[in-house]
Amino acid sequence: MAPPPRADDLKAQRVRQLLSNYYGSDTASNASEGSQGSSTPPRSQHRDAASDPGAKTDLDSKDFSVDKYLETLLREARLEKLLSSSTGMSSDIKSLDADMQRLVYENYNRFITATDTIRDLKTNLDAASPSMPKLQQTSEEIERCREAVRSKLQQRQSQVADLNEVQGLLVKLESVFQLPQRLRVAIDACAYALAVDCYISARPVLKRAGYKGTLRRVAAEVEVQVKELTALLKEQVVAQRPAAVECIGLIRRLGGPVADLQDEFLRCMRESVRVALDAAQQAMAEPGGADARSAPDMKSVLDSLHSAFFPELMRNSQLFTDLFERSSRPALIRVCRELLASYQGLVKRILESMATTSAAAAASAAVTSSSPADSGAATDWGVEPIMEALQQVVLHLGQLHPLLPELSLQDRAAETSEKCVRHHIHACVLALRDEIWSIITGSVAQERPVVLQQRAASALQGGTRALLLSLQQYGSSPAAAGSWKEAFTELLQGSLQKLIVSLVQQFMAAAGSDMQELGVVGLADPVATTSPSSATSGAEPASTRLLLFLTSFSLTVRDEAVPATAALLDGTFPRAAAAAVGVWFDATLLTRMLDQAFRRLLQRYMEAHSAPMVQAMCSEIRSGPSDQEPRGCRAFCGAWGRTLTAAAQELTALQEDVHGGRGRYTGDIGLNTLPGAGGHESPLTTSAVLPGIIAPALDALVETVRLQTLSKGALHQVQVDACALKELFLRHLATYAAISTLSTLEKVVIAASERCLDPVLLSAAAVEKVAAQTAS
């Protein structure tokens, strides 16, 4: 498609057409058309005057008629158009006159210049005409001299060539005769490379003429010195000098055998490459202690390792390929495999150190935010520096792959990346779990339950959200998770499930239980590590305040953290429809596990309160019944009262802070000792939990009484104790919750009557009077 004509071309074409019409000539118009080439032709060329009546009124047409134009203009145009046409014509006429004057002036100047040039040329030619014969004679004389010189030089040319050849040969012979002396000086100065260069430059002459005359003696001396030089170079290799590789190259240039030096070369190669590995190990071993600020910068250590390890390995591998035969390559592959295995192990340690350090710092920063919505949103979990490090590993191994294709270095790079990412995710989950556990155990004795509940829930949900947002960078990086995308998604989902499972494991360990007691099949293995704050078999039993908080927090994890994490995973790392069997985040399974954990923790909490009650009762009753009439209830009744008061205070504080006005427990807690605890009420109320604390103590009291033989005074003492306990239970329990408890209390009195030798009971008034005296 031809480009549209420019504005300047259109203006020039318009001027030519106007000039053509002004002079009444077609010549200028034709010349204008020919000069435009492929430009748009004038409108007059596209019109047929015979078939187009408007051609006579077209100013640009060659068939333009003035009368017809005026008649049409006066008939059709309004006054405004007539005025504008008159003004336009006047402007065109003035423009044409100005252009015509300019063209005439320019043509006149050109004619004057051409006339002057012709006159000057004629004058110069007339002046030079007498000198032309003389110039011709001079040229002929120069040609004759050139031929004379050439003929004379041609006679000597062959002689000069022969002399030059002899001179070159003499220079070479001189260097050959001086070669023994040069070699001796270079060998004595340990300049072995210079000695080799001197020998290589003179070797062609020795090979061609070394058996003739005097050169025979020189060749013999040089041969002895070359053997000496070769022996010295081999000694350098055996002596483990840094220049051993260079020495092998010099021996090869001398023509000596290098096959027997293969083992020495590989040994020197192994030692020179291991210098970089040893330097990195030494840098990692620098004392830093627990203070991360004084620990070595692992990114700098890795950069230093790469800058020293790979160039040295590539240089030696290439040199081995150049020096030795193809059949010796398996030995090179064995050494390189060994060195790369050491490199992979060292890189794995460096990256794991980076991952562990960044995960610990990020987890600590993530749990300090105030709400799950923004908790850890801007936390750096160390993904970016680890990704950069992995890209460097993949890049360097990829550059080495063409040199050592037998080692499948791309697979090694993918393996290193996968192991590093797995360790980083594991370290992040572990650090987040430890931070949450530290919050709980470090603040449970000082903070109100509602504040601690908010902090722990914020740390769990906000930290999980921040971790997933940060780990999304791995999913978009070919170097990190390019070859195992689905496995990476499974790893993340399984890691978050392990986070919750490991938290529950901590809860159960604090309560003196294990995960097997929950009886839930299909759980992911918890994070296999121990933290300083983890409960151990030899640790002191957890406080009742901690047990109660863990019981309550397990419901929070079930009702809030698990659904939120499942929704977050669906939005960031969803499970594929045809995903392979593996460890995925299973909200249903976790909910069932947390239900069982809640039941077990609540049972442990109640046992933690009832155990000292039973101990106090047994130690007092088994010391021997008194035959005297009672003067008040025994001391264990007061101990029971203090225990129940402490439990009631813990439950009341938890109920008011955490469960007050919030969601109710919607499942059956599975404890027969807590009637009415399921359905519509929170399970952690005094009416729901205190009966579970009291029941084991009363059962133990019944069994203790049944094992004794009582006197009448001891029977009356049991009646007074039962009356005091009844008042205690009614004070702490609602009526519907106290029914089963009071029925068990009646069994105590019945058992005492059965075991009494003289079962005469005190009247109810007398019992209440004695019990009231104790209370006062």
C-alpha positions, 0 to 999 in steps of 0.5 A: 500500500503506497504511503499518502502524499506529504503536504509539501508534495501536494502543495508543489503539485498545486503550484505546478498545476496553477502555473500550467493553467496560468501559462496555458501550457500542458508541458509543465503539467506533464513534467509535474506528473512525471516527477511525482512517480507514484504520487496521486495524479491530478484530479483532471486525469481521473475525469472524462470531460465529455462524460463529466459536465462538472469538468468545465467548472473545475479550476484544475481541469484542462477543460475549464470554462470561465463562462460556465464557471461564472454562470454556475457560481452565480446561480448556485452560490450564496453571497458569502460563498461568492465573497470567499471565492473572490478572496480565495482567487485573489490570494491564489493570483497573488501567490502565483505572481509571487511564485512566478517572480521567484522562479524567474529570479532563480532561473536568471541567477542560474543562467548568470552562474552558468555563463560565468563558469563556461567563461572561466573554463574556456580561459583555463583551458586556453592557458593550459594548452601550451603545457600539455606536450611537456607533461606528456614528455615527462610521463614518457621519461618516468616510464622509461626510468621505471623499466630500467630500474625493474630490469636491474633489480630483477637480476638481483631478486633471486639472490636476495631471496636466497640470502634471506632464506639462509639468514632465517636458517642461521637464526634458527640454527643459532637458537638451536645451538643456544638451546642447551644453555637456555634450558639450563638457565630456565631449569635452574631458575625453576622457570619450567614454562619458559623452558618448555616454550624454548624447546617447543620453538626449536623442536621442528629444527631438531626433528628435521636436522638433529641427526646431522653433524654438530646438531647431533651433539646439541640434540643429545644435550637437549634430550637429556635436559628435556628428560630432566625437565620432565622428571622435575615436573613429575616431582612437582606433581608428586609433591602436591604443589599448587601448580600440579595441574599446570605441570601435567600440561607442560609434560604433555607439551613436552611429549611425555606420557601423562596417563600414569599421572591421571591419579595424581591429577585427580588427587590434586583436583580433589584437594584444590576443589575441597579448599572451597568446601573447607572454607565454607565449612569453617565460615559456618563453624564461626562462633555465633551462639544463639544471637542471630546478629553475631552468627555468620551470614549464610547468604555470603557463605553460599556466595563465596562457596559458589564463586570458589567451588564451581570455577575450580571444578569446571576448570579442572574437569575441562583440563582433565578432558583435554589432557587425558584420553576418553577411556579415563573419564570414569575416574573423573566422574567418580571424583566429581560425584564425590565432590558434588555430593559434599557440595550438596550436603554443605549447601543443604546445611547452609540453606537449612540454617537460613530457613531455620533462622528466618522461620524463627524470626518470622514466627516471632514477628508474626505472633506479635500482631493484634488480630488474625486479619493482619497478623504477620501480613508483612512478615518476611519468612525468608522465602526470597533469599532462599529462592535466590540461593536456589536459583544460584544453585540451579544456575551453576549446576546447569552450567556444569551439566554440559561438561559432566552430563553423566552426573544428571546435575539437573536432577541433583538441582531439583532434588536440592531445591525440593529438600530445601523447600521441604525443610523451610516449610517444616521449620516455619511450621515448627517455629510457629508452633513453638511460638504459640506454645510459648505464648500459652505456657508463658502467660497462662498464669498472668493474663486473663483467659480472654486476653490469652485466648485472643493472643493464641488464636491470633498467633495461630490464624494470623501466623498461618495466613502470613505463612501461606501468603509468603510461601506462595512465592515458591509456587511461582518459582521454577527453581523452587517448585517447578517440577513437583507442583502437586507435591508442593501443594500436598506438602503445604496442606499436610504441614498445616495439618501437622501444625494443628496435630502437633499443637494438640500433641503439646496439649496432651503431653502437658496433660500427661497423655499421648495422641493414642488415647484420642483414638483417631485414625489417619492423622498426619504425623506431628512435627517430630521435634522437641522444644524447650517448653514442651512437656516431658515425662519428667516434668512437673504436672501442668497446673489446673489453670493451664489444663483448663485453658488448653481445654477451652482453646481446643474448642477455639481451634476446632471452631475457628482455626480449622475452618479458617485454615481450610478456607485459606487453603482452598483460596491459595493452594487448593487440592486438585480434583484428581490428587494422589493419595497423600497427607492433605488438610482434612478439616473433618478429621481434625474436628474429630481429633479436637473433639476427642482432645477436648474430652480428654483434656477436660477429663484431665482437668477434673482429675487434677482437682479430684486427685488431691481431694481423694488424697486428703480424704484417704489420708485422714480417714485411713489414719483410724476412725474416732470412737468419740462423738463428732464436734464438727466435720473433718479437715478433708471437708475443708480441703474439698471446699477449697479445691471446689472454690478454686475450680469454681473461680477458674471456671467462672473467670473462663466463662465470663471472659471467653465463653460469655455471650459467644458460641455454644458447644454443639456436641456431646462431651461424652462424660457421664459425670457432666449431665446437661453439658451438651446441646445448648450450654457451654461445657465449661461451667461450674454446673457442668464441670464440678460434678465431674470433679466431685464424683471421683472423690465421693466414689473414693469416699464410699469405697473407703468407708466400705473397707472400714469397721465403724463405731457409733461415733464414727458413724455419726462423724460420717453423718456430720461430714455428709451434711457439711459436704451437702451444704458445700455442693449445694453452694457450688452446684445448681439444683439439677446438677446437684441431684446425682451428686447428693444421691452419691453422698447418701450412699456414703451414709448408707455404707457407713451404716452397713459397716457400723457395729451399732448403727444408730443414726443421729437425728437430722437436727443434731447433725445440722447443729454440729455441722453448723458449729463447724461452719461458724 
